Amino acid sequence: MRADGAGAAPGLAAGVGAGTLAGITDRAASDLPGQLAALAELGWSAIELRAVGGVAVADLGDEAFAGVVAALGEAGVRAVCLDSRIGDRTRPVTGPFEQDLAELEVLLRRCAELGTRYVRIASYPNDGLAEPLWRARVLSRVRELAVRAEVAGVVLLHENCSGWAGTSAERALELLSEVGSPALGLLFDTGNPVVHGYDGLAALELLAPHVEHVHVKDVVGGRFVEPGTGDARVAECVELLRARGYRGAWSLEPHVAARPHGSVELPEGASAAFVSAGRAMSRLLR
């Protein structure tokens, strides 16, 4: 248990109420007004920021980001997490670490401006290294990232996605143990196990005590579908997490109207599809 969260249930971060519903809204609209409109239609007041106008949060200029902060404040919307590209599918373990350190420094400042405590990371896809060297390099990098995050009072959330520790629950737990930092926690995405071919519920049995943030999406036959209608066993994941005391945010990442890593140009109907998925998630969580 972190010193600054003594007595708190897993996933209960500063500024995040138990059961908060949020969304990664760049799947609803590219521009911020469109993203906020989708949240307003759902009646939600929390957002997980990944990109605005097709530009990653860390790449926005200071003036543009100040506009984002002002717009969120005017709408009464708080940011529960900032999504980085650190260690994700675009940044293999052989890539320049300086790029990740620079992105983290920007995001740490932006967390302070928004009052946000979480930054999403992954743990570096391999690029031809032998497994022991891949592991060693991942651990070294995440340790350094966690040191910087801890100084800033921010928690890095490792997602069960691309990278060394995203391949199994055992590796995720090993990452936590080896890094040994209060600035590193876990993010569990309900749909990723289906995509990557492992039993998500079995993994969650091991990971649940360390999960601080949840992405909700569902998959069937390689297609992303509304939560509760696919193979991700979302309802069972929710039940398990609640039984283990999870009280953090549930952040919608539906991919129902676009490929997960597709073009900035979203298809017609993306916002409506996002809202429909959000309503399905709300029903499921109730």
TISE-198039 format. One record per residue (C-alpha): x, y, z; residue number from 1. Coordinates in pm, 1 decimal, always signed. Example, Ala and Ser with C-alpha at 12.3 -4.5 7.8 and 13.67 -1.06 7.14 Angstrom:
2
(atom (+1230.0, -450.0, +780.0), 1),
(atom (+1367.0, -106.0, +714.0), 2),
//
This chain:
286
(atom (+0.0, +0.0, +0.0), 1),
(atom (+134.4, +341.5, -90.1), 2),
(atom (+218.4, +582.4, +185.7), 3),
(atom (-3.2, +847.4, +26.5), 4),
(atom (-295.8, +610.4, -3.4), 5),
(atom (-295.7, +432.1, +330.2), 6),
(atom (-626.9, +268.9, +396.0), 7),
(atom (-750.5, +320.9, +39.4), 8),
(atom (-895.7, +37.0, -161.2), 9),
(atom (-716.0, -77.1, -477.7), 10),
(atom (-767.6, +169.4, -757.0), 11),
(atom (-886.6, +457.9, -539.3), 12),
(atom (-667.1, +747.4, -648.5), 13),
(atom (-673.5, +1107.8, -542.5), 14),
(atom (-953.8, +1284.9, -725.1), 15),
(atom (-1110.8, +962.8, -856.8), 16),
(atom (-1433.5, +855.5, -692.6), 17),
(atom (-1530.6, +494.0, -647.9), 18),
(atom (-1694.0, +364.5, -963.4), 19),
(atom (-1605.8, +667.3, -1179.0), 20),
(atom (-1707.2, +620.8, -1543.4), 21),
(atom (-1459.4, +765.1, -1792.1), 22),
(atom (-1374.7, +733.9, -2157.8), 23),
(atom (-1079.3, +739.6, -2395.2), 24),
(atom (-1270.0, +982.4, -2608.8), 25),
(atom (-1044.9, +1012.2, -2913.2), 26),
(atom (-1235.7, +704.4, -3028.9), 27),
(atom (-1551.7, +918.4, -3031.7), 28),
(atom (-1411.3, +1231.7, -3197.6), 29),
(atom (-1075.6, +1375.5, -3291.0), 30),
(atom (-1145.9, +1730.3, -3169.3), 31),
(atom (-1193.3, +1808.9, -2801.5), 32),
(atom (-1542.7, +1964.2, -2836.4), 33),
(atom (-1659.6, +1641.2, -2999.5), 34),
(atom (-1497.2, +1433.3, -2728.1), 35),
(atom (-1661.7, +1638.9, -2454.1), 36),
(atom (-1996.2, +1621.7, -2633.3), 37),
(atom (-1983.9, +1240.0, -2626.1), 38),
(atom (-1913.0, +1246.4, -2251.7), 39),
(atom (-2194.2, +1495.0, -2195.4), 40),
(atom (-2438.7, +1273.8, -2382.8), 41),
(atom (-2345.9, +989.3, -2149.9), 42),
(atom (-2364.1, +1214.9, -1844.7), 43),
(atom (-2002.5, +1136.8, -1751.2), 44),
(atom (-1756.6, +1385.2, -1604.2), 45),
(atom (-1423.0, +1202.4, -1641.7), 46),
(atom (-1190.8, +1158.7, -1937.4), 47),
(atom (-878.4, +957.7, -2015.6), 48),
(atom (-668.9, +1176.2, -2245.1), 49),
(atom (-471.9, +1017.3, -2527.3), 50),
(atom (-490.9, +1256.2, -2823.6), 51),
(atom (-661.1, +1581.2, -2921.3), 52),
(atom (-696.4, +1671.7, -3286.2), 53),
(atom (-491.6, +1365.4, -3372.9), 54),
(atom (-198.3, +1490.4, -3163.6), 55),
(atom (-76.5, +1289.9, -2863.1), 56),
(atom (-115.1, +1470.8, -2529.9), 57),
(atom (+261.6, +1492.7, -2482.2), 58),
(atom (+306.2, +1646.2, -2829.3), 59),
(atom (+54.5, +1928.0, -2787.0), 60),
(atom (+215.2, +2271.4, -2766.7), 61),
(atom (+191.2, +2452.2, -2435.3), 62),
(atom (-72.3, +2692.5, -2565.5), 63),
(atom (-282.5, +2413.0, -2710.3), 64),
(atom (-257.4, +2214.6, -2387.5), 65),
(atom (-357.0, +2520.6, -2183.2), 66),
(atom (-668.1, +2531.9, -2401.1), 67),
(atom (-740.4, +2168.5, -2316.0), 68),
(atom (-705.6, +2239.7, -1943.4), 69),
(atom (-940.9, +2538.2, -1973.1), 70),
(atom (-1198.2, +2345.3, -2176.1), 71),
(atom (-1204.9, +2057.0, -1929.8), 72),
(atom (-1248.3, +2300.9, -1643.3), 73),
(atom (-1534.8, +2479.8, -1815.1), 74),
(atom (-1706.2, +2146.5, -1886.9), 75),
(atom (-1657.0, +2020.1, -1531.1), 76),
(atom (-1461.4, +1720.4, -1660.3), 77),
(atom (-1153.6, +1582.2, -1484.7), 78),
(atom (-878.3, +1373.1, -1639.1), 79),
(atom (-830.8, +1039.9, -1461.1), 80),
(atom (-528.8, +926.5, -1664.8), 81),
(atom (-293.8, +1046.0, -1940.0), 82),
(atom (-202.4, +785.0, -2199.8), 83),
(atom (+158.3, +777.3, -2315.1), 84),
(atom (+334.1, +590.7, -2594.7), 85),
(atom (+608.5, +482.4, -2355.6), 86),
(atom (+692.8, +117.8, -2420.5), 87),
(atom (+397.8, +69.1, -2654.1), 88),
(atom (+383.8, -116.6, -2985.8), 89),
(atom (+550.9, +176.0, -3166.3), 90),
(atom (+854.8, +178.3, -2935.6), 91),
(atom (+1045.4, -150.2, -2918.7), 92),
(atom (+1299.4, -217.7, -2647.9), 93),
(atom (+1584.2, -142.2, -2889.0), 94),
(atom (+1457.4, +210.4, -2953.3), 95),
(atom (+1600.1, +530.3, -2800.4), 96),
(atom (+1509.9, +549.5, -2431.8), 97),
(atom (+1563.8, +926.0, -2438.9), 98),
(atom (+1238.3, +955.5, -2634.2), 99),
(atom (+1044.9, +796.0, -2349.3), 100),
(atom (+1217.6, +1002.8, -2082.1), 101),
(atom (+1134.8, +1321.6, -2271.1), 102),
(atom (+768.9, +1221.7, -2310.3), 103),
(atom (+742.1, +1133.7, -1943.6), 104),
(atom (+883.9, +1470.2, -1836.5), 105),
(atom (+615.8, +1649.9, -2038.8), 106),
(atom (+339.1, +1428.8, -1903.3), 107),
(atom (+452.3, +1472.4, -1543.1), 108),
(atom (+414.5, +1848.0, -1583.1), 109),
(atom (+77.3, +1802.4, -1745.8), 110),
(atom (-42.8, +1572.6, -1469.8), 111),
(atom (+35.0, +1853.3, -1225.2), 112),
(atom (-159.8, +2104.5, -1434.7), 113),
(atom (-461.9, +1875.2, -1452.8), 114),
(atom (-445.0, +1728.5, -1103.7), 115),
(atom (-406.5, +1384.5, -1260.0), 116),
(atom (-216.5, +1106.6, -1085.0), 117),
(atom (-187.8, +833.9, -1348.2), 118),
(atom (+13.2, +784.4, -1668.9), 119),
(atom (-39.6, +473.2, -1880.7), 120),
(atom (+269.8, +287.0, -2007.6), 121),
(atom (+357.1, -51.3, -2160.4), 122),
(atom (+671.9, -262.2, -2134.9), 123),
(atom (+840.4, -256.0, -2473.9), 124),
(atom (+789.5, -509.5, -2753.3), 125),
(atom (+1096.1, -715.5, -2831.8), 126),
(atom (+1307.3, -648.4, -3138.8), 127),
(atom (+1522.9, -953.7, -3181.2), 128),
(atom (+1683.8, -966.5, -2836.4), 129),
(atom (+1726.0, -1288.5, -2641.1), 130),
(atom (+1461.0, -1309.7, -2368.3), 131),
(atom (+1699.5, -1248.4, -2073.8), 132),
(atom (+1834.7, -932.5, -2237.7), 133),
(atom (+1483.1, -816.1, -2329.9), 134),
(atom (+1375.4, -864.4, -1968.1), 135),
(atom (+1680.1, -689.4, -1825.5), 136),
(atom (+1641.2, -389.7, -2052.6), 137),
(atom (+1270.0, -356.5, -1972.6), 138),
(atom (+1333.1, -368.6, -1598.6), 139),
(atom (+1610.2, -111.8, -1623.4), 140),
(atom (+1394.7, +128.5, -1821.6), 141),
(atom (+1083.7, +96.2, -1606.3), 142),
(atom (+1291.7, +143.8, -1289.1), 143),
(atom (+1424.2, +473.1, -1423.9), 144),
(atom (+1079.2, +585.5, -1533.4), 145),
(atom (+935.4, +500.1, -1191.7), 146),
(atom (+1206.5, +697.3, -1011.8), 147),
(atom (+1109.3, +1008.7, -1205.4), 148),
(atom (+738.9, +949.9, -1159.7), 149),
(atom (+774.9, +899.0, -784.8), 150),
(atom (+951.0, +1234.1, -744.3), 151),
(atom (+656.1, +1398.5, -922.9), 152),
(atom (+393.5, +1213.1, -718.0), 153),
(atom (+263.3, +1029.9, -1025.8), 154),
(atom (+188.6, +658.2, -1066.2), 155),
(atom (+279.4, +476.5, -1387.2), 156),
(atom (+18.2, +219.3, -1482.8), 157),
(atom (+146.4, -77.0, -1681.6), 158),
(atom (-118.6, -203.1, -1923.5), 159),
(atom (-160.6, -570.6, -2011.3), 160),
(atom (-77.7, -494.2, -2371.5), 161),
(atom (+236.0, -490.4, -2583.9), 162),
(atom (+568.3, -563.1, -2420.8), 163),
(atom (+753.8, -805.2, -2199.7), 164),
(atom (+528.7, -782.3, -1893.6), 165),
(atom (+213.3, -772.5, -2102.1), 166),
(atom (+248.0, -1133.4, -2208.9), 167),
(atom (+142.2, -1294.1, -1880.2), 168),
(atom (+18.2, -1218.7, -1529.9), 169),
(atom (+332.3, -1373.8, -1387.8), 170),
(atom (+553.0, -1130.3, -1577.0), 171),
(atom (+339.1, -834.6, -1471.6), 172),
(atom (+381.6, -937.1, -1108.0), 173),
(atom (+754.5, -987.8, -1164.9), 174),
(atom (+777.3, -635.3, -1308.3), 175),
(atom (+611.0, -491.2, -996.5), 176),
(atom (+837.0, -693.2, -766.9), 177),
(atom (+1162.0, -618.9, -950.6), 178),
(atom (+1095.6, -246.8, -989.8), 179),
(atom (+969.9, -225.2, -632.0), 180),
(atom (+838.1, +128.7, -660.2), 181),
(atom (+525.4, +292.5, -518.0), 182),
(atom (+509.5, +477.2, -850.5), 183),
(atom (+424.8, +163.2, -1050.8), 184),
(atom (+85.1, -5.4, -1062.1), 185),
(atom (-124.1, -206.0, -1305.9), 186),
(atom (-388.7, -118.4, -1560.3), 187),
(atom (-611.7, -407.3, -1667.5), 188),
(atom (-777.1, -394.6, -2009.0), 189),
(atom (-1063.0, -644.4, -2031.7), 190),
(atom (-1032.5, -692.9, -2407.8), 191),
(atom (-658.0, -733.3, -2446.7), 192),
(atom (-643.5, -1095.2, -2325.8), 193),
(atom (-879.9, -1198.5, -2605.2), 194),
(atom (-668.2, -1014.9, -2861.9), 195),
(atom (-342.3, -1162.7, -2731.1), 196),
(atom (-474.6, -1515.1, -2676.7), 197),
(atom (-475.1, -1581.4, -2304.2), 198),
(atom (-736.7, -1628.5, -2029.9), 199),
(atom (-807.8, -1280.3, -1899.2), 200),
(atom (-1014.0, -1388.1, -1600.9), 201),
(atom (-743.9, -1629.4, -1483.4), 202),
(atom (-485.1, -1354.3, -1519.2), 203),
(atom (-704.7, -1110.2, -1331.1), 204),
(atom (-733.2, -1354.5, -1040.0), 205),
(atom (-359.9, -1298.9, -986.0), 206),
(atom (-344.5, -931.1, -1077.1), 207),
(atom (-656.6, -790.4, -909.2), 208),
(atom (-489.7, -674.4, -584.4), 209),
(atom (-254.4, -457.0, -788.9), 210),
(atom (-500.1, -316.1, -1043.5), 211),
(atom (-545.2, +60.2, -1008.8), 212),
(atom (-725.0, +142.7, -1332.8), 213),
(atom (-943.9, -50.3, -1578.5), 214),
(atom (-1006.9, -20.7, -1952.7), 215),
(atom (-1337.1, -169.1, -2061.9), 216),
(atom (-1370.3, -316.4, -2408.1), 217),
(atom (-1497.5, -642.8, -2554.4), 218),
(atom (-1400.3, -860.3, -2849.2), 219),
(atom (-1550.5, -1147.7, -3043.9), 220),
(atom (-1402.0, -1320.2, -3346.6), 221),
(atom (-1139.3, -1049.9, -3385.6), 222),
(atom (-1403.6, -775.1, -3388.5), 223),
(atom (-1445.4, -515.6, -3116.1), 224),
(atom (-1803.1, -513.1, -2988.1), 225),
(atom (-2003.7, -343.2, -2715.0), 226),
(atom (-1907.6, -435.8, -2357.1), 227),
(atom (-2079.9, -751.8, -2241.1), 228),
(atom (-2150.0, -891.1, -2590.3), 229),
(atom (-1816.2, -1056.4, -2669.0), 230),
(atom (-1564.4, -1307.1, -2536.2), 231),
(atom (-1387.1, -1089.1, -2277.0), 232),
(atom (-1615.3, -1195.9, -1989.8), 233),
(atom (-1640.6, -832.3, -1888.1), 234),
(atom (-1916.4, -887.8, -1632.2), 235),
(atom (-1711.8, -1157.2, -1458.8), 236),
(atom (-1405.6, -930.7, -1457.0), 237),
(atom (-1611.6, -653.7, -1298.1), 238),
(atom (-1749.5, -891.9, -1037.6), 239),
(atom (-1402.2, -1021.4, -950.6), 240),
(atom (-1251.8, -673.1, -921.1), 241),
(atom (-1533.8, -547.9, -701.9), 242),
(atom (-1501.5, -853.6, -479.1), 243),
(atom (-1131.2, -768.0, -435.0), 244),
(atom (-1213.6, -410.5, -333.6), 245),
(atom (-1150.8, -226.2, -659.2), 246),
(atom (-1294.5, +124.2, -640.4), 247),
(atom (-1115.9, +305.6, -920.9), 248),
(atom (-1232.1, +429.9, -1259.3), 249),
(atom (-1382.7, +224.1, -1539.5), 250),
(atom (-1255.0, +376.5, -1862.4), 251),
(atom (-1430.2, +294.2, -2189.9), 252),
(atom (-1208.0, +207.0, -2486.7), 253),
(atom (-1454.4, +51.9, -2727.1), 254),
(atom (-1288.0, +52.1, -3073.5), 255),
(atom (-1638.5, -15.3, -3209.0), 256),
(atom (-1614.3, +243.1, -3485.4), 257),
(atom (-1246.8, +232.2, -3577.5), 258),
(atom (-944.4, +10.6, -3573.7), 259),
(atom (-765.2, +44.4, -3237.9), 260),
(atom (-455.6, +196.6, -3394.1), 261),
(atom (-614.0, +330.2, -3709.4), 262),
(atom (-630.6, +665.9, -3878.9), 263),
(atom (-700.7, +990.5, -3700.0), 264),
(atom (-993.6, +1025.6, -3939.2), 265),
(atom (-1276.1, +849.4, -3760.9), 266),
(atom (-1563.0, +709.6, -3967.3), 267),
(atom (-1905.9, +864.9, -3968.9), 268),
(atom (-2100.8, +750.5, -3665.1), 269),
(atom (-1797.0, +713.0, -3438.8), 270),
(atom (-1946.7, +932.3, -3166.6), 271),
(atom (-2280.7, +751.6, -3175.6), 272),
(atom (-2103.3, +415.3, -3155.4), 273),
(atom (-1895.6, +538.4, -2860.6), 274),
(atom (-2206.1, +659.0, -2677.1), 275),
(atom (-2385.1, +330.2, -2744.7), 276),
(atom (-2087.1, +137.2, -2605.2), 277),
(atom (-2081.5, +370.4, -2304.7), 278),
(atom (-2445.2, +299.8, -2231.2), 279),
(atom (-2377.4, -73.0, -2257.2), 280),
(atom (-2088.8, -33.5, -2012.3), 281),
(atom (-2308.9, +163.5, -1771.7), 282),
(atom (-2575.9, -108.3, -1780.3), 283),
(atom (-2316.7, -377.4, -1722.6), 284),
(atom (-2162.3, -195.3, -1428.9), 285),
(atom (-2501.5, -143.1, -1268.9), 286),
//
